[in-house]
Amino acid sequence: MTTINQAETSDLKNLMLYIDENSARKNHILSRNKKVMKWLYFDKIKKKYNFLIAKQNKKIIGIIGFIKNSHFQKISSNKIVWFSPWFSSKNKSDNFSGIEFINKLLIKNKNCIIGTTACNSMTKNILDILGFKTGYLNHFYLINHSLDKYHICSVRKNHKKLKAKISKLKIYKESYLNFKSTQDSKSRLQKMYFKDLAYFENKYSKNPFYKYFYLKIKKNNKDCAFFVARECFYKKSKILRLVDYYGDINCLDKIGYQMNDIITQYKYEYVDFYNYGIDKQKLFFSGFQLSEENKDIIIPNYFEPFIKKNIRLNFAFYPKKRVNLIFKGDCDQERPNF
């Protein structure tokens, strides 16, 4: 008989061992680093880990991890539950497909959105059959043309340069979150993004593994929106990664020159921005380009370890019409691998 239950603290050792033995990734961070496991998956209220474990005769035959937005905030409505990792035993004799996990998540999290990012093609196809909305994140980038050489990205010499109009928007680099908005605006943004400001404070400002900062956009001297950003390094070069966004979407078609000033000033090779749900034309208008539209240009995604390759990040969510926006910071994509 197969049982599926949430992981108790007493399951942690065997859970991490199972990940080590069955993950396709060698030395998976969740198999050897309790600090990462606790920060992202430990439910302080239930005193359990946010993993569903399938067992047969006390033997683990499958697992699925899940991360709730409420893990970093206190919004009671419009919850999102991201699942990752998800896999079954390599031993086919265990006869467990893992699809039961999805049904269990849907039952345990009624009226919630269930989703994932960076799933492989096989998982994406399975979720598509199960009625999930599937696709891939758009990978936008803006090249720093003031540099003579590039060590992280690959750029052809005749790569077209920025074509964006000067605007009155201002972008400020801040080490802490200081975003002011009206009560009506707060309520609207929470419904739009399924996040509140506490989410950004707890997930990014207090992150124990990476150092994040904020790029706040101001219009007419009023806070309009902000990016969550961090630097990625390879050898002696660096890039700027925009991992999350919050605020007025309409600001995005007027940030080209300001963003170019930032990457030029700090000598980033490029700035990149994975997202789903933002009108492409807004970012095109600001001079951003899509990596998949330039096959001879490489804008790497992986830095742990560094892989010089364009990467398409798949996504899936259910119900199909509930999610408007997805960013790279969602799910577990900002979890360290080293």
C-alpha positions in Angstrom: 0.0 0.0 0.0 1.3 3.5 -0.9 0.9 6.3 1.5 1.5 10.0 0.8 2.1 12.4 3.7 3.8 15.6 4.5 7.4 15.2 5.7 7.9 15.2 9.4 11.2 16.5 10.9 12.1 12.9 11.6 11.9 12.2 7.8 14.5 14.8 6.9 17.6 12.5 6.9 15.9 9.9 4.7 14.4 12.6 2.5 17.8 14.1 1.8 19.3 10.7 1.2 16.5 9.9 -1.3 17.2 13.2 -3.2 20.9 12.2 -3.3 20.2 8.8 -4.7 17.5 9.7 -7.2 18.2 13.2 -8.5 19.6 13.5 -12.0 21.8 16.3 -10.6 25.0 15.1 -8.9 25.4 16.5 -5.3 22.0 18.1 -5.3 22.1 21.0 -2.8 18.9 19.7 -1.1 20.7 16.4 -0.4 23.5 18.0 1.5 22.6 21.4 2.8 20.1 21.5 5.7 20.3 25.3 5.8 18.9 25.6 2.3 16.3 23.0 3.0 15.1 24.7 6.2 15.0 28.2 4.8 12.9 27.3 1.7 10.8 24.3 2.9 10.4 24.3 6.6 6.9 25.2 7.8 7.5 26.9 11.2 3.8 26.7 12.2 3.2 23.0 11.4 6.8 22.1 12.3 6.9 20.0 9.1 8.8 20.2 5.8 6.9 21.2 2.7 7.5 17.9 0.9 5.0 15.2 0.2 6.6 11.8 0.5 5.2 8.6 -1.0 6.1 5.5 0.9 5.7 1.7 0.4 6.5 -0.4 3.4 8.2 2.6 5.0 10.4 3.0 1.9 10.4 6.3 0.1 9.4 5.9 -3.6 8.7 9.4 -4.6 8.8 13.1 -3.4 7.5 16.5 -4.4 8.6 19.7 -2.7 6.3 22.7 -2.6 6.9 26.4 -1.8 4.0 28.7 -0.8 4.2 32.4 -1.3 2.7 32.6 2.2 6.0 31.1 3.4 7.3 34.7 3.0 4.2 36.7 3.7 0.8 36.8 5.4 -1.7 37.4 2.6 -4.5 34.9 3.3 -6.2 35.1 -0.2 -5.0 34.4 -3.7 -2.4 31.9 -2.6 0.2 30.4 -4.9 1.9 27.1 -4.3 5.0 26.3 -6.4 6.2 22.7 -6.6 9.8 21.6 -7.1 11.6 19.3 -7.0 9.4 16.4 -8.2 10.6 12.9 -9.0 10.1 9.2 -8.4 12.6 6.5 -7.7 15.0 5.4 -10.4 14.0 1.8 -9.6 11.0 1.2 -11.9 10.0 -1.8 -9.8 8.6 0.7 -7.2 5.8 1.3 -9.7 4.9 4.9 -8.7 4.2 7.5 -11.4 4.2 10.5 -9.2 1.0 12.0 -10.7 -0.7 11.2 -7.5 1.3 14.1 -6.0 -0.4 16.7 -8.2 -3.8 15.4 -7.2 -2.8 15.6 -3.5 -1.5 19.1 -3.9 -4.7 20.2 -5.6 -6.8 18.6 -2.8 -4.6 20.1 0.0 -4.6 23.5 -1.5 -8.1 24.2 -2.7 -8.7 27.7 -4.2 -5.0 28.0 -4.7 -2.9 28.3 -7.8 -0.5 25.4 -8.3 2.5 26.0 -10.5 6.1 25.4 -11.3 9.0 26.8 -13.3 12.0 25.4 -15.1 10.4 22.0 -15.4 11.8 19.7 -18.1 10.0 18.9 -21.3 8.6 15.6 -20.1 7.2 17.1 -17.0 5.8 20.0 -19.0 4.0 17.6 -21.4 2.5 15.6 -18.5 1.2 18.8 -16.9 -0.2 20.0 -20.2 -2.2 16.7 -20.4 -3.4 17.2 -16.8 -4.9 20.6 -17.8 -2.2 23.0 -16.7 -1.4 26.1 -18.6 2.1 25.6 -20.0 4.7 27.7 -21.8 8.1 29.3 -21.3 9.4 32.5 -19.8 10.5 35.2 -22.2 14.2 35.9 -21.7 14.8 39.6 -22.3 18.3 41.2 -22.2 20.0 44.6 -22.7 23.7 44.6 -23.8 26.3 47.0 -22.5 27.8 48.3 -25.8 30.4 50.3 -24.0 32.6 47.2 -23.4 35.3 46.0 -25.8 35.2 42.4 -24.7 32.6 40.0 -23.3 33.5 37.0 -21.2 30.0 35.9 -20.0 27.8 36.5 -23.1 28.6 36.1 -26.8 27.6 39.1 -28.9 28.2 39.6 -32.6 29.9 42.8 -33.6 26.9 44.2 -35.6 24.5 43.5 -32.8 21.9 46.3 -32.9 22.2 48.9 -30.2 19.6 50.5 -27.9 16.7 52.3 -29.5 14.7 53.8 -26.6 13.3 57.2 -26.0 14.4 59.4 -23.1 11.7 59.6 -20.4 11.2 61.4 -17.1 11.3 58.2 -15.1 14.2 57.9 -12.6 15.7 54.6 -11.4 17.5 54.5 -8.0 19.6 51.7 -6.7 18.8 50.9 -3.1 20.1 48.3 -0.7 16.8 48.1 1.3 13.2 48.2 0.3 11.5 51.5 0.7 8.4 51.6 -1.5 5.5 53.9 -0.7 2.1 53.6 -2.2 -1.5 54.4 -1.3 -3.8 51.8 0.4 -5.8 51.3 -2.8 -2.6 50.8 -4.7 -1.3 48.2 -2.2 -4.5 46.2 -2.4 -4.5 46.3 -6.2 -0.8 45.2 -6.4 -1.4 42.4 -4.0 -4.2 41.0 -6.1 -2.2 41.4 -9.3 1.1 39.9 -8.1 -0.2 37.6 -5.3 2.6 39.2 -3.1 2.9 42.0 -0.6 5.9 44.0 0.5 6.6 41.5 3.3 7.2 38.9 0.7 10.1 40.9 -0.8 11.6 41.7 2.6 11.6 38.1 3.8 12.6 36.4 0.5 15.2 38.9 -0.7 16.2 41.4 1.9 16.7 38.7 4.5 18.0 36.1 2.1 20.8 34.2 3.8 22.5 33.1 0.6 22.5 35.9 -1.9 22.8 39.7 -1.7 19.9 41.4 -3.4 19.2 45.1 -4.0 16.3 47.1 -5.4 16.0 49.3 -8.5 13.2 51.6 -7.6 11.4 53.5 -10.4 10.0 56.9 -9.7 7.6 58.9 -11.8 7.0 62.6 -11.0 8.9 62.0 -7.8 6.5 59.3 -6.7 7.3 55.6 -6.3 6.1 53.7 -9.4 7.6 50.2 -9.2 10.7 48.3 -8.4 12.9 45.5 -9.6 14.6 43.0 -7.3 18.1 42.5 -8.6 21.4 40.7 -7.9 24.8 40.5 -9.5 26.2 37.2 -11.0 29.9 36.8 -11.6 32.1 34.7 -13.8 35.9 35.1 -13.6 36.4 38.9 -13.6 33.1 39.8 -15.3 29.6 40.3 -14.0 26.0 40.7 -15.2 22.9 42.2 -13.6 19.9 39.9 -13.1 16.4 41.2 -12.6 14.7 38.4 -10.7 11.4 40.0 -9.7 9.2 43.1 -10.3 6.4 44.9 -8.5 4.4 47.9 -9.4 3.0 49.7 -12.4 3.6 47.6 -15.6 3.3 50.7 -17.7 6.7 52.0 -16.4 8.5 49.2 -18.4 8.3 50.9 -21.8 10.2 54.0 -20.5 13.3 52.5 -18.7 15.7 51.9 -21.5 18.1 54.8 -21.2 18.1 54.6 -17.4 18.8 50.9 -17.4 21.6 51.4 -19.9 23.1 54.0 -17.7 23.2 51.5 -14.8 24.8 48.7 -16.7 27.4 51.2 -18.2 28.2 52.7 -14.8 28.7 49.4 -13.0 30.3 47.7 -16.1 27.8 44.8 -16.3 28.1 42.9 -19.6 24.3 42.8 -19.8 21.1 42.9 -17.8 18.6 40.1 -18.2 14.9 39.7 -17.2 13.0 36.4 -17.3 9.2 36.9 -17.2 5.8 35.7 -18.4 2.8 37.9 -18.8 4.4 41.3 -19.6 3.5 42.8 -23.0 6.7 42.2 -25.0 6.2 45.5 -26.8 6.8 47.4 -23.6 10.2 46.0 -23.1 11.0 46.2 -26.8 10.2 49.9 -26.6 12.8 50.2 -23.9 15.5 48.6 -26.1 15.3 45.1 -24.6 15.6 42.1 -26.9 14.6 38.4 -26.7 17.4 35.9 -26.5 15.5 33.3 -28.6 15.2 35.7 -31.5 19.0 36.0 -31.8 20.3 32.4 -32.2 23.9 33.6 -32.7 23.8 35.5 -29.3 24.3 33.7 -26.0 22.8 35.1 -22.8 23.6 32.5 -20.1 21.3 31.6 -17.3 23.3 29.2 -15.2 26.2 30.4 -13.0 26.3 27.5 -10.5 28.1 26.0 -12.4 28.5 28.5 -15.2 27.2 27.2 -18.6 27.6 29.4 -21.7 24.3 28.5 -23.3 20.9 30.0 -23.9 18.3 28.4 -21.5 14.6 28.2 -22.0 12.7 28.1 -18.7 9.4 26.3 -19.0 6.4 27.0 -16.7 3.1 25.4 -15.8 0.2 26.5 -13.6 -3.4 25.5 -12.7 -6.1 26.8 -13.1 -5.2 28.2 -16.5 -6.7 31.7 -16.1 -5.5 32.6 -12.7 -1.8 33.7 -13.2 -1.0 37.0 -14.9 2.7 37.3 -14.2 5.7 35.0 -13.5 9.3 36.0 -12.8 12.6 34.1 -12.4 12.4 34.7 -8.7 9.3 32.6 -8.4 9.3 28.9 -7.4 12.8 27.8 -6.5 14.8 29.4 -9.3 16.7 31.6 -6.8 17.8 28.7 -4.7 21.5 28.3 -4.5 23.1 25.2 -6.2 26.5 25.6 -4.5 
